[in-house]
Amino acid sequence: MAKRLLGNSVVQFLIGRAIGGYLLFVGVTTRWTKVNRTVVEPFWKPNGGKVIACIWHGRFPLVHKLWSFGPTVPKAKMLISQSREGGIVAHTSRTVGAEVIRGSAAKGGQRKGGVEALRAMSRHIEDGGVIAMTPDGPRGPRMRAKRAPVQLAKLAQAPMLPLAWASSSRIVFDSWDHFLLPLPFGRGALVWGNPIPPPSPEADDAEIEAARLALEAEMNRITLEADRLAGVAPIEPAASTSAAPANSEPAET
């Protein structure tokens, strides 16, 4: 019954809008400290350059606070899965100002639009837009980057911009990503990382892996910095594995 209800487009719209409205409220009632904002400001200008914004899956809720929205700002789009939950997240994203591209990595030999989504994202970047991705999504390991953002960066020749936020007023869920639900009236930090250059168009596996490691390290650095500034216990990455997470399709939210 619950699954059928969540699959209803009207229910998805109402829930997504309600969540989006709540997140907008949290965003404006939190006292923010902003770090390294100047690194993102050039990308907010018309023809400011290509960019892929990257944030960990557990910190997706307030990603809109790390971008600017307006008639002259390049349009931001989030990659959202084609699942029932993805339908709700899509409406949430639109409520806070971001458009969406729907697509999921293949599962059980069944393709779910991941390759098509990769092409759509590349076209959006070429047209002057920005793509936001969760490099450890949708199933982890937590705070360990997959190769999908790097492969998109290579295809579009766009830098990857790490993003992080933290709030002193929060609920941490016992999920694989330690999902953060921010609460109103807290003290928070917004941290922009240093852009990671894309691999060359002729990059081999070694260069792609080096870029993946650089992205992961910078994202974890600024996430730790955001937690420190907010005065909360840091959320640690999952244990590292010797092999890189091999996901050739987009990492969706």
Salt bridges, closest charged atoms under 4 A:
GLU41 OE2 - ARG37 NH1 2.56
GLU99 OE1 - ARG94 NE 3.94
GLU126 OE2 - LYS50 NZ 3.08
ASP177 OD2 - HIS57 ND1 2.71
ASP205 OD1 - ARG147 NH1 3.91
GLU209 OE1 - ARG147 NH2 3.52
GLU209 OE2 - ARG212 NH2 2.86
GLU216 OE2 - ARG144 NH1 2.92
GLU216 OE1 - ARG212 NH1 3.20
GLU218 OE2 - ARG221 NH2 2.83
GLU225 OE2 - ARG228 NH2 2.99
ASP227 OD2 - ARG59 NH2 2.91
ASP227 OD1 - ARG170 NH1 3.96
GLU249 OE2 - ARG111 NH2 2.36
